Amino acid sequence: MSGFHSGEALLGDLATGQLTRLCEVAGLTEADTAAYTGVLIESLGTSAGRPLSLPPPSRTFLSDDHTPVEFSLAFLPGRAPHLRVLVEPGCSSGDDLAENGRAGLRAVHTMADRWGFSTEQLDRLEDLFFPSSPEGPLALWCALELRSGGVPGVKVYLNPAANGADRAAETVREALARLGHRQAFDALPRADGFPFLALDLGDWDAPRVKIYLKHLGMSAADAGSLPRMSPAPSREQLEEFFRTAGDLPAPGDPGPTEDTGRLTGRPALTCHSFTETATGRPSGYTLHVPVRDYVRHDGEARDRAVAVLREHDMDSAALDRALAAVSPRPLGDGVGLIAYLALVHQRGRPTRVTVYVSSEAYEVRPPRETVPTRDRARARL
């Protein structure tokens, strides 16, 4: 596949070129890389052959410029980052959300046949998340955790608002009950919405059901108080991560008002993951900060990511290689290449930091003159 974006390049060319270079950063073999780029092309369907000179195949919610692909790198101390690619396999359906969902389901079942895993959990939820006239911003996304050996870990992301935003909580509660987590919904903290429900499918040590929550105007104190897992992660660590990622003042800094300590634009997300049904308590907690909305340009986003990685004794040089693998542009020339920073806690596993990287196939958002931390416009995801 060809390299960086050129005038007549195809979406599949760009995405697989980026993925190939990221696989090198992640230490994957050439054989693994070839297998995974092939899966990405298949997942994009006919959109893989779509010229980048045309508009995006759909107005997908997956990225700000509607590229149906996003990358992320999970960092741990002393290791190369683990690479993941998120794709909307129904993107070729345009803005027909019902057909988008059907195409996504077909793609997941094809993967299940190829790699020999069960879709039973997903099948139990099909009527909840794939109605005949779905609402909301997405139908199905598929994430591939790219492992050595050419067989990825597979995750699917579903839309709790498929039957209407006013029924999202009811949908999440019912989904958890069907999956055996009958006490789980009541363990969740209060929130301002349910953007995603995710399932681990295939070969996982402890398959998770993950519930994502939206939190308007979150503060560092909020971020530290929301975990419901046991043992709970360090409150101080969570608050420090949140302040660093959002460039928010520390307690006692002179002059802050109520709003300078909160993210008042695009909201932060938390993810609560469930792996066992006996206690009803989550076994994982992830804090996601949409850093792209709280920086002037990606140079600032990169510096915040580096500060977080170094605080946790992780390899920041690998992040720089990854950013260069995705885009050759100077970081100061745009904003959004780094979309989210996340701090991930899972029972029995070391803390990790995840950096979400946009493909930017269709647009590079220009840098801002000021940081909109105190923007009171209607918050959006």
Summary of the structure (lengths in Angstrom):
residues: 381
radius of gyration: 19.7
end to end distance: 32.7
largest distance: 59.5
contacts: 1308
relative contact order: 0.13
helix: 36%
strand: 19%
